[in-house]
Each structure stands twice: as structure tokens, then as C-alpha cells.
């Protein structure tokens, strides 16, 4: 007997770094160990990445015609008509979030506290602690974290956000992802739910789930090492 069950369609993955653009310069400086000592520059480059993602993502939003009064007449314009919620995993995601907020300056905002809690044997689990979020029912959700390693924290954050409503659509944004993490997200999301936006995909991870070549710990590089 044939299995006629319809196979779930996986989300589209868009890797902006595959195109020649200034985004690649920002990512190169984020990766560069000789540049990383400048916390301000690291944060600024991450913010710039957020701005590039925001511009590219804006092309996928729905628009409606509006008339704008100028000093000399009326201009016919097409403006976005979706309510956005920008959601960020603390603390590493803050500069990326600010970059997107620079462009989507009327967006609502959500913040998720989630981190790796390591065991003595080096294994870890994702510890979720706090969510500050508006109702997201029918809105467009943009969930971001600079690094998509295993994908566990991103999926945990996404499921936590769903407790605040069902979004119209979700965009997942990361600057650098592991191939394993991308496949994990693709298995757990559908095309109807989400699009995944990435700057670059790296092929390897260490035993502690750090992306290789990656860039290191984005939170430490932006704000200093944790105790």
C-alpha cells in the first residue's frame, strides 16, 4: 500500500552571504580575530548585519497603496501593512536586534532569556528563564540570534513565543549557522510557518557545539566575558 500522506514542505533558507554585497565585509570583520578585540566595532558590525537583513526581509512583506501629502502635492506610495514583532535571544542578539529596529522602527519587541547550562561532563541543556513579549496573534514574527549552532535554543524560543499567539508568519534570522543547526530547524518548521535568513553556513561544530570556523562567543565579543 502506498503512503499517500502529504510530506511536510520545509522552510526556505536564504543565505545572503552567497551574494556579493557589503554584508560579507561585515561578517568578515565579525570573524576576524584581529578585529574582535574592539567591542564597539563588533557590536556595530552586528548592527549593520541587522540592517541588511531588515532591508532584504522587507521585500517579502505585504504592502498597500497610500497617499502622502508633500509641500507641493500628493505622492502615491506603497507602504508595509504588517505588524512586526522583533524577538531576540539575550544577550548576544541585542546588537542584531538594534540593527533591525533601525529599519523597522515601528515594530513591537520581544526578549527571551535562554542560555546553555553546562554539566560537569561538558554536555549542556538549554535553560529558558524569562520571556517579555506582546501578543503575537496574526503578526509577523522576526526571531533572531547571531549564531544558529544546534538550533535547540532557537526552536525553544520559537515555541515559547507561540504561547503568546499564532503569528501570521515567522522569519528566523542568524548571521552564522552550522549546517547541522539549519537541518534541525528545517525538520521542525514548515514552509508555511517560516523562512530562515542567514549570512553564512559553516560545516562543522566542536564537541561543545561551537560553530567552526564561526566567530567565537558573540555575547562575549559584544559585551565582555561572563563570570
Secondary structure, 3 states (H helix, E strand, C coil): CCCCCCCCCCCEEEEHHHCCCCHHHHHHHHHCCCCCCCHHHHHHHHHHHHHHHHHHHHCCCCEEEEEEEECCEEEEEEEECCCEEEEEEECCCHHHHHHHHHHCCCCEEEEEEEEEEECCCCCEEEEEEEEECCCCCCCEEEEECCEECCCHHHHHHHHHHHHHCCCCEEEEEEEEEEHHHHHHHHHHCCCCCEEEEEEEEECEECCCCCEECCCCCHHHHHHCCCC
